[in-house]
Amino acid sequence: MKIQLLSDLHLEVHPQFVPEPAPDADLLVLAGDIGSYQNDSQVAGDNFGLERFSPLPQWGGWPTPVVFVPGNHEYDMQDFDAAHDRLRRTCDRLGLLWLERETLVLDGVRFVGTTLWSDFDALADHEQCTDLTRRLRLRQKAFRAANFYLAKTGTSRAGTPWLAEPMREQALACMAWLEDALARPFDGPTVAITHFAPSLRSADPRYGLAPGTAGFCNALDHLLPRATLWLHGHLHAPSDYTVQGQQADGTPWQCRVVANPLGYARKNEQAFFRPQCCITL
């Protein structure tokens, strides 16, 4: 199977973006932050800009099935739960395959997807920190770094601003679901799709392991052996690396991790974006 991967297109500031179907691709994966309704958004209509990826002929006529995992910015300036329902209805209307805490099997390949969010403990986990006081201190630093930008997104939930602490709660629920989904036996390759990164190996080299990085990456390296391929977005820096090892019974495993974000033109982040990025499974 050949999988085209796009993420972080941010159509709210790049409304002129025209996607290019990859030749011979069997599937398109949209790994979040495709379009949002933040202040001054240039996304027209009510479809988050997703209509251009619809395989339905009355919309975009995209030549392959399309999987969509929501990012964080799709929730900007909205109530979290209302936006969640709106996104799912949009996918249904456009014929996109919704994959938020869902599992899908296509042509013998299992796709396991969730936004994932962040538990803000990646740096503490990276240190293998067992001291609770230091662990909480690192988490609070990550919270402060995240809240600096989360306060600007305008997302709320039940009238309360959607900041780092409620995001962590959502992340823990997503992580529990993901761990269970990946633990279920499956006879065939598994592709995990998340918006937030599963590993600090995907950290943006511009920022390194700063407190803010814990709001973009998680430390779920222990889950990598359960997937053949892990696709993600969120960071505006591309990733393509393979992690390998041995299971407890000596069976070798390897997982390839790939991200192909467009990022922001105003921040000169688009030089390494591959419009027809296609991964052969």
C-alpha positions as CSV (number, residue, x, y, z in Angstrom):
1,M,0.0,0.0,0.0
2,K,1.2,3.5,-0.9
3,I,0.1,6.2,1.6
4,Q,0.2,9.9,0.8
5,L,0.7,12.1,3.9
6,L,-0.1,15.7,4.5
7,S,-0.5,17.8,7.7
8,D,-0.4,21.3,9.1
9,L,-1.5,22.9,5.9
10,H,-3.1,25.8,7.9
11,L,-5.5,26.8,5.2
12,E,-6.7,29.6,7.3
13,V,-3.6,31.5,6.3
14,H,-2.8,29.6,3.0
15,P,-6.2,29.6,1.3
16,Q,-4.4,29.4,-2.1
17,F,-2.9,26.0,-1.4
18,V,-3.8,23.4,-4.1
19,P,-3.1,19.8,-3.1
20,E,-1.5,17.4,-5.5
21,P,-2.5,13.7,-5.5
22,A,0.5,11.5,-5.4
23,P,0.7,9.2,-8.5
24,D,-0.1,5.6,-7.6
25,A,-1.1,6.5,-4.0
26,D,-3.7,4.1,-2.6
27,L,-4.7,6.4,0.3
28,L,-4.4,10.0,1.6
29,V,-3.8,10.6,5.3
30,L,-4.5,14.1,6.6
31,A,-2.8,14.2,10.0
32,G,-4.4,17.3,11.4
33,D,-4.3,21.2,11.4
34,I,-5.7,21.3,7.9
35,G,-7.8,24.4,8.4
36,S,-9.3,26.4,11.3
37,Y,-11.6,29.2,12.1
38,Q,-9.2,31.2,14.3
39,N,-9.4,35.0,14.1
40,D,-9.0,36.4,10.6
41,S,-9.3,32.9,9.1
42,Q,-9.4,32.8,5.3
43,V,-11.1,29.4,5.2
44,A,-14.4,29.9,3.3
45,G,-17.5,27.9,4.1
46,D,-18.2,25.4,6.9
47,N,-16.0,22.5,5.9
48,F,-12.6,23.5,7.6
49,G,-11.2,23.6,4.0
50,L,-11.6,19.8,3.8
51,E,-13.9,19.9,0.7
52,R,-10.8,19.9,-1.6
53,F,-9.9,16.5,-0.3
54,S,-13.3,14.9,-0.7
55,P,-13.4,11.8,-2.9
56,L,-17.0,12.6,-3.7
57,P,-17.4,13.9,-7.3
58,Q,-19.6,16.8,-6.2
59,W,-16.8,18.1,-4.0
60,G,-13.1,17.6,-4.7
61,G,-13.2,14.2,-6.5
62,W,-10.0,13.1,-4.7
63,P,-8.8,9.9,-6.5
64,T,-8.3,7.8,-3.3
65,P,-9.9,7.2,0.1
66,V,-9.0,9.9,2.6
67,V,-8.4,9.4,6.3
68,F,-8.7,12.5,8.6
69,V,-7.3,12.8,12.1
70,P,-8.1,16.2,13.6
71,G,-5.3,18.4,14.9
72,N,-5.5,20.9,17.7
73,H,-6.1,24.0,15.6
74,E,-9.4,22.7,14.1
75,Y,-10.8,23.5,17.6
76,D,-9.7,27.2,17.6
77,M,-12.3,29.8,18.6
78,Q,-14.9,27.1,19.4
79,D,-16.3,25.0,22.2
80,F,-14.2,21.8,22.1
81,D,-17.2,19.4,22.1
82,A,-19.2,21.4,19.5
83,A,-16.2,21.6,17.2
84,H,-15.6,17.8,17.6
85,D,-19.1,17.0,16.6
86,R,-18.9,19.6,13.7
87,L,-15.7,18.0,12.4
88,R,-17.2,14.5,12.5
89,R,-20.3,15.6,10.6
90,T,-18.1,17.4,8.1
91,C,-16.2,14.2,7.4
92,D,-19.4,12.3,7.0
93,R,-20.7,14.9,4.6
94,L,-17.5,14.9,2.5
95,G,-17.0,11.2,2.5
96,L,-13.7,11.4,4.6
97,L,-12.8,8.6,7.0
98,W,-12.9,10.0,10.5
99,L,-10.2,8.5,12.7
100,E,-10.3,10.0,16.2
101,R,-10.1,7.1,18.6
102,E,-11.2,4.8,15.8
103,T,-9.7,1.8,14.2
104,L,-10.1,1.1,10.5
105,V,-9.0,-1.9,8.3
106,L,-8.3,-1.2,4.6
107,D,-6.9,-3.8,2.3
108,G,-5.5,-5.8,5.1
109,V,-3.8,-2.8,6.9
110,R,-5.0,-1.7,10.3
111,F,-5.2,2.1,10.9
112,V,-5.4,3.3,14.5
113,G,-5.9,7.0,14.9
114,T,-6.3,9.7,17.5
115,T,-5.3,13.4,17.9
116,L,-3.4,12.2,21.0
117,W,-2.8,15.6,22.5
118,S,0.0,15.9,25.1
119,D,0.4,14.8,28.7
120,F,3.3,17.4,29.1
121,D,5.5,14.7,30.7
122,A,7.7,13.9,27.7
123,L,10.8,15.7,29.2
124,A,10.3,14.0,32.6
125,D,9.9,10.6,30.9
126,H,13.0,11.3,28.8
127,E,14.9,11.9,32.0
128,Q,13.4,8.7,33.5
129,C,12.5,11.0,36.4
130,T,11.2,9.2,39.4
131,D,11.3,12.1,41.8
132,L,7.7,13.4,42.0
133,T,8.7,17.0,42.9
134,R,11.0,17.3,39.9
135,R,8.4,15.6,37.7
136,L,5.7,18.0,38.7
137,R,8.1,21.0,38.3
138,L,8.9,19.9,34.7
139,R,5.2,19.5,34.0
140,Q,4.4,22.9,35.3
141,K,7.1,24.4,33.1
142,A,5.6,22.7,30.1
143,F,2.1,23.9,31.2
144,R,3.3,27.5,31.3
145,A,5.0,27.3,27.9
146,A,1.8,25.7,26.4
147,N,-0.6,28.2,28.0
148,F,1.2,31.1,26.4
149,Y,-0.1,30.0,23.0
150,L,-3.2,28.1,24.1
151,A,-4.7,31.2,25.6
152,K,-4.6,32.8,22.1
153,T,-6.5,30.0,20.4
154,G,-9.9,30.8,21.9
155,T,-10.8,27.2,22.5
156,S,-13.1,26.5,25.4
157,R,-15.0,23.6,26.9
158,A,-18.2,24.0,28.9
159,G,-17.3,27.7,29.2
160,T,-13.8,27.1,30.5
161,P,-10.7,28.0,28.5
162,W,-9.1,24.9,27.0
163,L,-5.6,25.2,28.5
164,A,-2.8,22.8,29.3
165,E,-4.5,21.0,32.3
166,P,-7.7,20.0,30.5
167,M,-5.6,19.1,27.4
168,R,-3.6,16.7,29.6
169,E,-6.8,15.1,30.8
170,Q,-7.8,14.6,27.2
171,A,-4.4,13.2,26.3
172,L,-4.5,10.6,29.1
173,A,-7.8,9.4,27.7
174,C,-6.5,9.2,24.2
175,M,-3.3,7.5,25.3
176,A,-5.3,4.8,27.3
177,W,-7.4,4.2,24.2
178,L,-4.4,4.0,21.9
179,E,-2.5,1.6,24.1
180,D,-5.5,-0.7,24.2
181,A,-6.1,-0.4,20.5
182,L,-2.5,-1.2,19.6
183,A,-2.4,-4.1,22.1
184,R,-5.2,-5.9,20.3
185,P,-4.0,-8.8,18.1
186,F,-4.0,-8.2,14.3
187,D,-2.7,-10.3,11.5
188,G,-1.1,-7.7,9.3
189,P,0.7,-4.3,9.4
190,T,-0.6,-1.6,11.7
191,V,-0.3,2.2,10.9
192,A,-0.7,4.5,13.9
193,I,-1.8,8.1,13.0
194,T,-1.7,10.9,15.5
195,H,-1.5,14.6,15.3
196,F,0.8,15.1,18.2
197,A,4.1,13.3,18.0
198,P,4.7,10.0,19.8
199,S,8.4,10.5,20.6
200,L,10.9,13.3,21.3
201,R,12.9,11.9,18.4
202,S,10.4,14.1,16.3
203,A,11.3,17.3,18.3
204,D,11.8,20.4,16.2
205,P,15.6,20.9,16.0
206,R,15.0,24.7,16.1
207,Y,13.9,24.4,19.8
208,G,15.4,21.2,21.0
209,L,14.2,19.8,24.4
210,A,12.8,23.1,25.7
211,P,9.8,23.0,28.0
212,G,7.5,23.9,25.1
213,T,8.6,20.7,23.3
214,A,6.6,18.7,25.8
215,G,3.5,20.3,24.3
216,F,4.3,18.9,20.9
217,C,5.8,15.5,21.6
218,N,4.9,12.7,23.9
219,A,7.2,9.9,25.2
220,L,5.3,6.9,23.9
221,D,8.4,5.1,22.5
222,H,7.2,1.9,24.3
223,L,4.3,1.8,21.8
224,L,6.4,2.0,18.7
225,P,7.0,-1.8,18.6
226,R,3.3,-2.2,18.1
227,A,3.1,-0.3,14.8
228,T,4.8,-0.8,11.5
229,L,4.4,2.8,10.5
230,W,3.5,5.9,12.7
231,L,2.4,9.1,10.9
232,H,2.0,12.4,12.7
233,G,1.9,16.1,12.4
234,H,1.8,19.1,14.7
235,L,5.5,20.0,14.6
236,H,6.4,22.2,11.6
237,A,9.5,20.2,11.0
238,P,9.6,17.0,8.9
239,S,10.5,13.6,10.3
240,D,11.4,10.3,8.8
241,Y,13.2,7.9,11.0
242,T,13.1,4.2,11.9
243,V,13.3,2.8,15.4
244,Q,14.0,-0.9,15.8
245,G,14.6,-3.5,18.5
246,Q,13.6,-6.9,19.8
247,Q,10.4,-8.0,21.5
248,A,10.7,-9.8,24.9
249,D,10.6,-13.1,23.0
250,G,13.4,-12.1,20.8
251,T,11.3,-11.2,17.8
252,P,12.7,-8.2,15.9
253,W,10.5,-5.2,15.3
254,Q,10.8,-1.9,13.5
255,C,8.6,1.2,13.2
256,R,9.1,4.0,10.7
257,V,7.9,7.4,11.9
258,V,7.1,10.1,9.3
259,A,5.8,13.6,9.4
260,N,5.2,15.9,6.4
261,P,4.0,19.3,7.6
262,L,3.5,22.3,5.4
263,G,3.9,24.8,8.2
264,Y,3.7,28.6,8.0
265,A,5.1,30.5,5.0
266,R,5.6,33.6,7.3
267,K,8.0,31.5,9.4
268,N,9.9,30.1,6.4
269,E,8.8,26.6,7.4
270,Q,7.8,25.2,4.0
271,A,11.1,24.4,2.3
272,F,11.1,20.7,3.1
273,F,7.4,20.0,2.6
274,R,6.8,17.3,0.0
275,P,3.4,17.9,-1.7
276,Q,3.4,14.3,-3.1
277,C,5.0,12.6,0.0
278,C,4.1,9.0,-0.4
279,I,5.2,6.1,1.9
280,T,5.2,2.6,0.7
281,L,4.1,0.2,3.4
